[in-house]
Amino acid sequence: MPSMLFAMFMYGLLALGAHGLIDWIDRKIAAKRYEEMRLPASAPGASSGVVTIPTTAPTTAPAASSTAPAATTTPPSPPPSG
C-alpha cells in the first residue's frame, strides 16, 4: 500500500511538472506571435514578408528572354462545349 501512495505522489509531481512546462512553452509561443503581429504595424519596412509594388512603369524594356507573353498576342480560345 505505501508503494502505491508513493507512485501516486510521484506521478502527481510529474504531471504538475509537465503541465507547467507545457504552459511555459505555450506562453513563449504566444509572446512570439504577438511580437510578430505587433512589429509590422509599428515598423512596416522592417518585415521581410512585405512586397512593395512600384507605382511607375520601368524605364527600360523587359528582356527578350522574359517568360511573360507579348502584349499583342491573342488570348487562347475557350474549350469546345459538349
PAMARBA-631884 format. One line per field, with one value per atom (N, C-alpha, C): residue number from 1; residue in three letters; atom name; x, y, z. Coordinates in Angstrom, 1 decimal. Layout:
# PAMARBA-631884
seq = c(NUM,...) .
type = c(Ala,...) .
atom = c(CA,...) .
c1 = c(X,...) .
c2 = c(Y,...) .
c3 = c(Z,...) .
This chain:
# PAMARBA-631884
seq = c(1,1,1,2,2,2,3,3,3,4,4,4,5,5,5,6,6,6,7,7,7,8,8,8,9,9,9,10,10,10,11,11,11,12,12,12,13,13,13,14,14,14,15,15,15,16,16,16,17,17,17,18,18,18,19,19,19,20,20,20,21,21,21,22,22,22,23,23,23,24,24,24,25,25,25,26,26,26,27,27,27,28,28,28,29,29,29,30,30,30,31,31,31,32,32,32,33,33,33,34,34,34,35,35,35,36,36,36,37,37,37,38,38,38,39,39,39,40,40,40,41,41,41,42,42,42,43,43,43,44,44,44,45,45,45,46,46,46,47,47,47,48,48,48,49,49,49,50,50,50,51,51,51,52,52,52,53,53,53,54,54,54,55,55,55,56,56,56,57,57,57,58,58,58,59,59,59,60,60,60,61,61,61,62,62,62,63,63,63,64,64,64,65,65,65,66,66,66,67,67,67,68,68,68,69,69,69,70,70,70,71,71,71,72,72,72,73,73,73,74,74,74,75,75,75,76,76,76,77,77,77,78,78,78,79,79,79,80,80,80,81,81,81,82,82,82) .
type = c(Met,Met,Met,Pro,Pro,Pro,Ser,Ser,Ser,Met,Met,Met,Leu,Leu,Leu,Phe,Phe,Phe,Ala,Ala,Ala,Met,Met,Met,Phe,Phe,Phe,Met,Met,Met,Tyr,Tyr,Tyr,Gly,Gly,Gly,Leu,Leu,Leu,Leu,Leu,Leu,Ala,Ala,Ala,Leu,Leu,Leu,Gly,Gly,Gly,Ala,Ala,Ala,His,His,His,Gly,Gly,Gly,Leu,Leu,Leu,Ile,Ile,Ile,Asp,Asp,Asp,Trp,Trp,Trp,Ile,Ile,Ile,Asp,Asp,Asp,Arg,Arg,Arg,Lys,Lys,Lys,Ile,Ile,Ile,Ala,Ala,Ala,Ala,Ala,Ala,Lys,Lys,Lys,Arg,Arg,Arg,Tyr,Tyr,Tyr,Glu,Glu,Glu,Glu,Glu,Glu,Met,Met,Met,Arg,Arg,Arg,Leu,Leu,Leu,Pro,Pro,Pro,Ala,Ala,Ala,Ser,Ser,Ser,Ala,Ala,Ala,Pro,Pro,Pro,Gly,Gly,Gly,Ala,Ala,Ala,Ser,Ser,Ser,Ser,Ser,Ser,Gly,Gly,Gly,Val,Val,Val,Val,Val,Val,Thr,Thr,Thr,Ile,Ile,Ile,Pro,Pro,Pro,Thr,Thr,Thr,Thr,Thr,Thr,Ala,Ala,Ala,Pro,Pro,Pro,Thr,Thr,Thr,Thr,Thr,Thr,Ala,Ala,Ala,Pro,Pro,Pro,Ala,Ala,Ala,Ala,Ala,Ala,Ser,Ser,Ser,Ser,Ser,Ser,Thr,Thr,Thr,Ala,Ala,Ala,Pro,Pro,Pro,Ala,Ala,Ala,Ala,Ala,Ala,Thr,Thr,Thr,Thr,Thr,Thr,Thr,Thr,Thr,Pro,Pro,Pro,Pro,Pro,Pro,Ser,Ser,Ser,Pro,Pro,Pro,Pro,Pro,Pro,Pro,Pro,Pro,Ser,Ser,Ser,Gly,Gly,Gly) .
atom = c(N,CA,C,N,CA,C,N,CA,C,N,CA,C,N,CA,C,N,CA,C,N,CA,C,N,CA,C,N,CA,C,N,CA,C,N,CA,C,N,CA,C,N,CA,C,N,CA,C,N,CA,C,N,CA,C,N,CA,C,N,CA,C,N,CA,C,N,CA,C,N,CA,C,N,CA,C,N,CA,C,N,CA,C,N,CA,C,N,CA,C,N,CA,C,N,CA,C,N,CA,C,N,CA,C,N,CA,C,N,CA,C,N,CA,C,N,CA,C,N,CA,C,N,CA,C,N,CA,C,N,CA,C,N,CA,C,N,CA,C,N,CA,C,N,CA,C,N,CA,C,N,CA,C,N,CA,C,N,CA,C,N,CA,C,N,CA,C,N,CA,C,N,CA,C,N,CA,C,N,CA,C,N,CA,C,N,CA,C,N,CA,C,N,CA,C,N,CA,C,N,CA,C,N,CA,C,N,CA,C,N,CA,C,N,CA,C,N,CA,C,N,CA,C,N,CA,C,N,CA,C,N,CA,C,N,CA,C,N,CA,C,N,CA,C,N,CA,C,N,CA,C,N,CA,C,N,CA,C,N,CA,C,N,CA,C,N,CA,C,N,CA,C,N,CA,C,N,CA,C,N,CA,C,N,CA,C) .
c1 = c(0.8,0.0,0.8,1.9,2.7,3.4,3.7,4.3,3.3,2.0,1.0,0.9,0.9,0.8,2.0,3.2,4.4,4.3,3.9,3.7,2.7,1.6,0.6,1.2,2.0,2.6,3.6,4.4,5.5,4.8,3.8,3.1,2.4,1.9,1.3,2.3,3.5,4.6,5.0,5.1,5.4,4.4,3.1,2.0,2.1,2.3,2.4,3.6,4.7,5.9,5.6,5.0,4.7,3.7,2.7,1.7,2.4,3.3,4.0,4.9,5.5,6.4,5.6,4.5,3.6,3.1,2.7,2.2,3.3,4.5,5.6,5.9,5.9,6.2,5.1,3.8,2.7,2.8,3.2,3.4,4.5,5.6,6.6,6.2,5.4,4.9,3.9,3.0,2.1,2.8,3.8,4.6,5.3,5.8,6.5,5.5,4.3,3.3,2.8,2.6,2.2,3.2,4.5,5.6,5.6,5.4,5.4,4.2,3.1,1.9,2.0,2.6,2.7,3.8,4.9,6.1,5.8,5.1,4.9,4.0,3.1,2.2,3.0,4.0,4.8,5.9,6.5,7.6,7.3,6.6,6.2,7.4,8.4,9.6,10.5,10.2,11.1,10.8,9.6,9.3,9.8,10.3,10.8,9.6,8.5,7.3,6.5,6.9,6.1,6.7,5.8,6.2,5.8,6.7,6.4,6.3,5.1,4.9,5.2,6.1,6.4,5.2,5.0,3.9,4.1,5.4,5.7,6.2,6.0,6.5,8.0,8.6,10.1,10.5,11.7,12.2,12.8,13.1,13.7,12.8,12.9,12.0,12.4,11.5,11.9,12.8,13.5,14.5,13.7,14.4,13.7,13.5,14.3,14.2,13.1,12.3,11.2,10.2,9.7,8.7,7.3,7.1,5.8,5.4,4.2,3.8,3.8,4.0,3.9,2.5,2.4,1.1,0.2,0.8,0.0,-0.6,-0.3,-0.8,-2.3,-3.0,-4.5,-4.7,-5.7,-6.0,-6.4,-6.1,-6.5,-8.0,-8.4,-9.9,-10.4,-11.7,-12.3,-12.4,-12.4,-12.6,-13.9,-14.1,-15.4,-16.3,-17.6,-18.6,-19.2,-19.5,-20.1,-20.8) .
c2 = c(-1.2,0.0,1.3,1.3,2.6,2.8,1.7,1.9,2.5,2.2,2.7,4.2,4.6,6.1,6.8,6.2,6.8,7.0,6.0,6.1,7.2,7.3,8.3,9.7,9.8,11.1,11.5,10.5,10.8,11.1,10.4,10.7,12.0,12.4,13.7,14.8,14.6,15.6,15.7,14.5,14.5,15.2,15.0,15.7,17.2,17.6,19.0,19.7,19.0,19.5,19.6,18.5,18.5,19.6,19.8,20.9,22.3,22.5,23.8,24.0,22.9,23.0,23.4,22.7,23.0,24.4,24.9,26.2,27.2,27.0,27.9,28.0,26.8,26.8,27.5,27.3,28.0,29.5,29.9,31.4,32.0,31.2,31.7,31.8,30.8,30.8,32.0,32.2,33.3,34.6,34.8,36.0,36.3,35.3,35.4,35.8,35.2,35.5,36.9,37.4,38.7,39.7,39.4,40.3,40.4,39.3,39.2,40.0,40.0,40.7,42.2,42.5,43.9,44.7,44.0,44.6,45.2,44.5,45.1,46.4,46.4,47.6,48.8,48.6,49.8,50.1,49.2,49.4,48.6,49.2,48.5,48.1,48.8,48.4,47.3,47.0,46.0,44.6,44.3,42.9,42.5,41.3,40.8,40.2,40.0,39.4,40.4,41.7,42.8,42.9,42.9,43.1,44.5,45.3,46.6,46.6,47.1,47.2,48.6,48.7,50.1,50.7,52.0,52.7,53.3,53.3,53.8,52.7,52.8,51.8,51.8,50.7,50.7,51.5,52.1,52.9,52.1,50.9,50.1,49.0,48.5,47.4,46.1,45.2,43.9,43.1,42.2,41.4,40.5,40.2,39.3,37.9,37.5,36.1,36.1,37.1,37.1,36.0,35.4,34.3,34.9,36.2,36.8,36.9,36.6,36.7,38.2,38.4,39.7,40.3,41.6,42.2,42.1,41.8,41.7,40.3,39.4,38.0,38.0,37.1,37.0,35.9,36.1,35.1,33.7,32.6,31.3,31.2,30.4,30.2,29.3,29.5,28.6,27.2,26.3,24.9,24.6,23.6,23.4,22.9,23.3,22.9,21.6,20.7,19.5,18.6) .
c3 = c(0.0,0.0,0.0,0.8,0.8,-0.6,-1.3,-2.6,-3.6,-3.5,-4.3,-4.0,-2.8,-2.4,-3.0,-2.8,-3.3,-4.9,-5.6,-7.0,-7.4,-6.7,-7.0,-6.7,-5.7,-5.4,-6.4,-6.8,-7.9,-9.2,-9.6,-10.9,-10.8,-9.7,-9.5,-9.7,-9.1,-9.3,-10.7,-11.4,-12.8,-13.6,-13.3,-14.1,-13.9,-12.6,-12.4,-13.1,-13.1,-13.9,-15.4,-15.9,-17.4,-17.7,-16.8,-17.0,-17.0,-16.1,-16.0,-17.2,-17.7,-18.9,-20.1,-20.3,-21.4,-21.4,-20.2,-20.1,-20.4,-20.0,-20.2,-21.7,-22.4,-23.8,-24.6,-24.1,-24.8,-24.6,-23.4,-23.2,-24.1,-24.3,-25.2,-26.6,-27.1,-28.5,-28.6,-27.7,-27.8,-27.8,-27.0,-26.9,-28.3,-28.9,-30.1,-31.2,-31.2,-32.2,-32.0,-30.8,-30.5,-31.0,-30.8,-31.3,-32.8,-33.4,-34.9,-35.5,-34.8,-35.2,-35.0,-33.8,-33.4,-34.2,-34.5,-35.1,-36.5,-37.4,-38.7,-38.7,-37.7,-37.6,-37.1,-36.3,-35.8,-36.8,-37.5,-38.4,-39.7,-40.6,-41.8,-42.7,-42.7,-43.6,-43.0,-41.7,-41.0,-41.4,-41.9,-42.2,-43.6,-43.6,-44.9,-45.7,-45.1,-45.8,-46.6,-46.6,-47.3,-48.7,-49.7,-51.0,-51.5,-52.0,-52.4,-54.0,-54.5,-55.9,-56.4,-57.3,-57.8,-58.5,-58.3,-58.8,-60.2,-60.7,-62.0,-62.9,-64.2,-65.1,-65.2,-65.5,-65.6,-66.8,-66.7,-67.8,-68.9,-68.7,-69.8,-70.2,-71.4,-71.9,-71.2,-71.1,-70.5,-71.4,-70.9,-71.7,-72.6,-73.7,-74.7,-74.2,-73.2,-72.7,-71.6,-71.4,-70.4,-70.7,-69.7,-69.9,-70.0,-69.8,-70.0,-71.4,-71.8,-73.2,-73.7,-75.0,-75.5,-75.4,-75.3,-75.2,-76.4,-77.5,-78.8,-79.1,-78.3,-78.5,-78.2,-78.9,-78.6,-77.5,-76.8,-75.7,-76.4,-75.7,-76.2,-76.3,-77.3,-77.5,-76.4,-76.0,-75.0,-75.4,-74.5,-74.9,-75.5,-76.4,-77.0,-76.0,-76.1,-75.2,-75.7,-74.8,-75.3,-74.4) .
